[in-house]
Amino acid sequence: MNLDQVYAKLQEPSDKTICLLVLDGVGDIAVEANGWKTPLEAARTPNLDALAKRSALGRLTPVAPGITPGSGPGHLGLFGYDPLEFEVGRGVIEALGLGMDLKHGDVCARANFCTLDGKGIVTDRRAGRVATEITEEQCALLGSKIKKIGDTQVIIKAGKGHRFVVVFRGKGLEGPLTDTDPGHEGMAIATAKPAGNTAGQKKVAKLIAEFYKLALPILKGRKPANGFLMRGIAHQPAIPTFDERYALKAACVAIYPMYKGLAQLVGMTKIEGAHDIKEEFDLAIKAKSDFNYVFVHYKPTDAYGEDGNFPAKVKAIEELDAALPMLLAAKFDVLAITGDHSTPCPVKGHSWHPQPVLIHSAISGSDGLERLTEKCANSGSLGIMEAKYLIRHMQANAKMFAKFGA
Amino acid sequence: MNLDQVYAKLQEPSDKTICLLVLDGVGDIAVEANGWKTPLEAARTPNLDALAKRSALGRLTPVAPGITPGSGPGHLGLFGYDPLEFEVGRGVIEALGLGMDLKHGDVCARANFCTLDGKGIVTDRRAGRVATEITEEQCALLGSKIKKIGDTQVIIKAGKGHRFVVVFRGKGLEGPLTDTDPGHEGMAIATAKPAGNTAGQKKVAKLIAEFYKLALPILKGRKPANGFLMRGIAHQPAIPTFDERYALKAACVAIYPMYKGLAQLVGMTKIEGAHDIKEEFDLAIKAKSDFNYVFVHYKPTDAYGEDGNFPAKVKAIEELDAALPMLLAAKFDVLAITGDHSTPCPVKGHSWHPQPVLIHSAISGSDGLERLTEKCANSGSLGIMEAKYLIRHMQANAKMFAKFGA
């Protein structure tokens, strides 16, 4: 019996409510340029501080030591799905990011317009980074002319700049396939090849070849975006839902499409309409009557980390803290606050540094630590653990597990 | 895909330089007899202290909880090779310790002279611990008379006291085999038997039987060392080199042969000529222009731990600290300082207690801890992790890993 099976066997229904509040990329590192302080340390957070004093703390390794996760693996880990076991392809993540409602088995590809010369050689892999409006116009044109290939539906959606997404929806489709992006200018568009040798992958290879045959003539003469490249061609994997795996009816409150998409991937119901954290908390509190697990996603901490903007990241944390009493007043039985990974300002991107985490419930206990900071969390009772175990701690705090053995 | 495969897939070339400084056996335990202080705590180490304040700290479990490693597994772990997966036989370690240049497939045995009575019964398993000179003389004699058995080369090298090493070099040889040491006086020399049932092991069993047939008559009449026993009969395993595994060109600076040998086992280039830590640092700094990973080994901390000499171990740490600015001035991009295991003075030997570790780079961050001591390291952001992950953290700090997933 593997550990997931043990958890499943011990799992019992519960009337408790659970909330996971994710401050995207909140973890950071202390460096001299920032006065040896992390944003969590520099921020004034009276509400988080008071909560931290009454909570169990620790840090989460998103995937494995030294591995920096994308948003997909970062969130899957927090949702309790081992990111090494449940891999989600880049095409799928991109489609989720554009707010597309995917179905199991959909094959998705990241695509972008490029420039071809008269002989079909790629002369600019990004078509001069054409404006979003041109991409939207050309995607609409392609979409109006190519709706189906055989029994397979083709869905094309424009993204930002030269980027778009192509989704193939039909029977017996499977990824992954190799990119059609040759990786360098001066080469022809590559053929998408099955990464394995399955019938589903072969079917998709044929579909993509046919898609090029239909689409390139439509784009002919358009300058500079007269061709396109496809990458990260993958199908949406079959993932056991939150309900199946944890016996939890789960809702997601997020503003950005990608996080809603990742939550939907594991069967959460997305609750829409929020434009800021207060509205998010408001929706989360309302969801409490229909759901026993609510995931709330807060984006600004990550965005400012990516920018390397330390003062703005500090301010984003303070704004979250100011809104927090609203969520606390709703008294979820179990509340966890953490990030999906660190986005340290000095790195200006995601990193492997474990993110701090806090769990509060009537039986979480208190580690007697003053604040939810990286340094305090190092001494917490949760230790430095893989993110995939967070849900198990939350379930335990919700008294969802029977005793193991007598 | 296992985790090593994931790391391999994410690995990217880097122009950063990495240094691993190993203070052999530096970890220790605080006991009343030493004023509840460990040597690292008792030592005056202004340079290590200053570095620790700007670094990430933690502790390394050499193999697994409660397991005390020898020098082989201790170093393999630091080099990122799981000591449970990559086992190196004692015969191989012993040969490396004598500075022998081994080749893949060499079968090595620890041997020692013993005393036999007229009927071939072992009456003293250590031949009265004969002097090194006698062992040297008798090994030279055996070596001059037995150079080959069939197509296999036989290499005999004297060690200290009654100990020596026998290496068989040829085609299709494989270990391990059982010891010829019966374990007690009053018994005959045992037969070396294949531990498995492979053709290579069977070939070595025949070679060893033949070796005894040739060697015992040569030793006949010699008192008290007229026989010998063999233990730890093993072949040098095929281990992927540092370059293959980590895309790192690695060098080793050590004074004692065993550590050079262990480094060579994983494909490091040994750089010789140092007699003390200053000369070692000097060579390490020079190596920086040709190598992007340099391992520096410092022995005295272990030697004094083995002696149970607390003041001398404190002094060895202080001497290392005094030399440290030289290494720091060379500005390796990533520097890790740790032990290969603990050698606590109260234990007078290796132990399982996790050794403290420090990683310093531009993006290591600081845990705000005052010193590189066991107690401080307990509160570090690296947590208490298996030693095999150290290299992954060092690679991450050198920006050698692409993001996992989107």
Interface residues (C-beta under 8 A of the other chain):
Chain A: D28 I29 A30 V31 E32 W36 T38 R59 V63 A64 P65 G66 I67 T68 P69 G70 S71 G72 P73 P83 L84 E87 V88 R90 I93 E94 G232 P344 P346 V347 G349 H350 S351 W352 H353 P354 E374 K375 N378 S379 G383 I384
Chain B: M1 L3 V6 Y7 L10 R54 A362 I363 S364 G365 S366 D367 G368 S379 G380 S381 L382 G383 I384 M385 Y389 R392 H393 Q395 A396 F401 A402 K403 F404 G405 A406
